[in-house]
């Protein structure tokens, strides 16, 4: 049986792609990792989990008509919001400038969890492109993941913030195995 013909598992592997500092290329890494995994034959979804300041659409040169906000508010279905892109993977885009998603309320937590649970059976891999930093929304999003990829650059502030993020994940989520990408080297 070839790799592409192997039976699909019941649920996707969830990877959170995060950073301590903005501007280190986290979304760029998420998009390129998705394309590489899709090229290997995996069904991949990138969920823009930077709920208030999303920019996956900008990186991919997309102009979304339907976003995660529309799903959360019941204006559109999840199926309508998932968009296939040229790299062979799918995206679920979030809106930008959505202050209501900047804090982890019980409603935001429940909506995000329900969305992740709903997409897991449909894909082999779900990449959660989180916001930067250690806000409660970012930490909750990371808690939904099986794996964590921390993206940084070789500049001192980015490295310091990546280290702080790793320390917080180790202490608050008992994460012992993390992956690190030093971008722009």
N, C-alpha and C positions, 0 to 999 in steps of 0.2 A: 504494500500500500504506500503510495507516495505521500510526502508531507502534506500536500494540498488536499489529499483525499482522506486524511485521518479524521476520525469522528471529532466533532466539536464538543468541548466540555460544557457543562451546564452554566458556567458563569465566567465572565471576563476577569482577567487579572487587572487590577486597578493600580496605576502608578501615579502618584502625585509628583508634579514637577514644580518645585518651589525655589525661592531664593530669599535671602535676608534683605537684599537691597534691590530696588527697582533698576531697570536699565542694564541688566547684565546679560540679557538675551534669553531669558527663560522661555518666552513664547516662541522665539525662533528655534530653540532647541526642541521644544514640544512638537512643533510642526514638522521639523526635519526627522525627528525620531519616528513620528507617525508615518511619514512617507517611507522610511527605511523598513519599518515593520510591515507595512502594506506590501512593499516590494517582496518581502519574504513570504507573502501569502496570508498574512493575518488580517482579520477584519478589525479595523481600528477606528475608534472614535476619540476625538479630542474634544473634551468638554471645557469650555472657557469658564473656569470657576473663579475668575477675578470678577465677582458679581457686580461690583460697583464701577470698576475702571477697566472694563474688558477691552482688549485690542487684538485678539486673534484675527478678527476680520480685517484689520489693517495690515497685519503681517501677510495674510493670504490674498490681499487685494479683493476682498469680498464686500458686497453691499447688502447686508442682511435685511430681509423684509420681515422675518419672524425670528424672535430671539427667545432666550430662556425666560425672560420677563413675561413674554406673551404666553408661555406655557404655565408659568407660576400663577398668572392671573386668569387662566382658563380661556383666553381669547383664541388660542390655537392648541393643537395636540402636539405631543412630543414627536410623533411621526412627521408632522409638518415642519417642525423646527430642525430636524436632523438633515443636514445638507451634505451630499457627496461632493468632494473637491477633486481637482486635477491630480493631486498626488496619490490617488487611489484609496484615500481614507475619507471618513466622514467627520463633520464638525457639528457641535451644538454651541452656538454663539450666545454670549451674554450681552446685555446692553451696557453702554458707557454712561457715566454720570447718574447712576441710579443710587441715590443716597439711602434709599430704604434697605439696600442690601449691604450697607457698610458695617452694620452691627449684626451680631448673631442673635436674632430673636428666635423664639420657639418656632414661629412660622417659617422663617428662613431655613432653620435647621431641618424641619420636617420636609419642606419642599425640596431641599437639596438631597436629602437622604432618599426620598421617594424617587427622584429623578435618577440618581445613581443606581438604585435597585432596579428601576425599570429598564435601563439600558444594558445592564450586566449580561442578561441572557442573549442579547443580540450581537455581541461582539466578542472577539478573542482578547482584546486589549482596550482598556479605557484609560486615556491619559487625562488627568485633571490638571489643567494649567491654572495654578492658584495665583492669588495676588502675592505681592512681595511682603515680607515682614512676618510678624508673629501675632497678628490680630486674632481675635477669637474666631472670626470667619475662616481665616487661613488655617488655623490650627484644627478647627473642626473638619474642614475639607481634607486635610492631610490624614486625619484619624480614620477616614473612610477608605484609605488606600492600603494595599498589600505592601507596596514598595514606595520608597521616597527617593527622588533624585533632586539633589540640591545643586543649583547652578550659581556660579560666581565668576568673577573675573579676577585677574591677578593684582588689582589695585587694593591698597591696604584697607580702605573702608568696606569694600565688598567682601574681602576675606574675613574681616572682623565680624561683619553681619552674618556671613555664612556660618562661621563658628558659633556665634550666639544662637542662631536658628537650630543648629545641630544640638547644642546643649539643651535648649528648651525642649526639643523633640525627645531627647534622651530622658529628661527628667519628667516631663508631663505625659508622655506616651510610652515610655519604656522602650523607645526605638533603639536597637543595638546595631542594626545593619542598615546603613544608608549608602547611597551612591553619590558621588561628587563629580561634577563636570566643571572644569575651569575653562571658561569660554574666552575667546579673543586672545589666545596665546599663539 
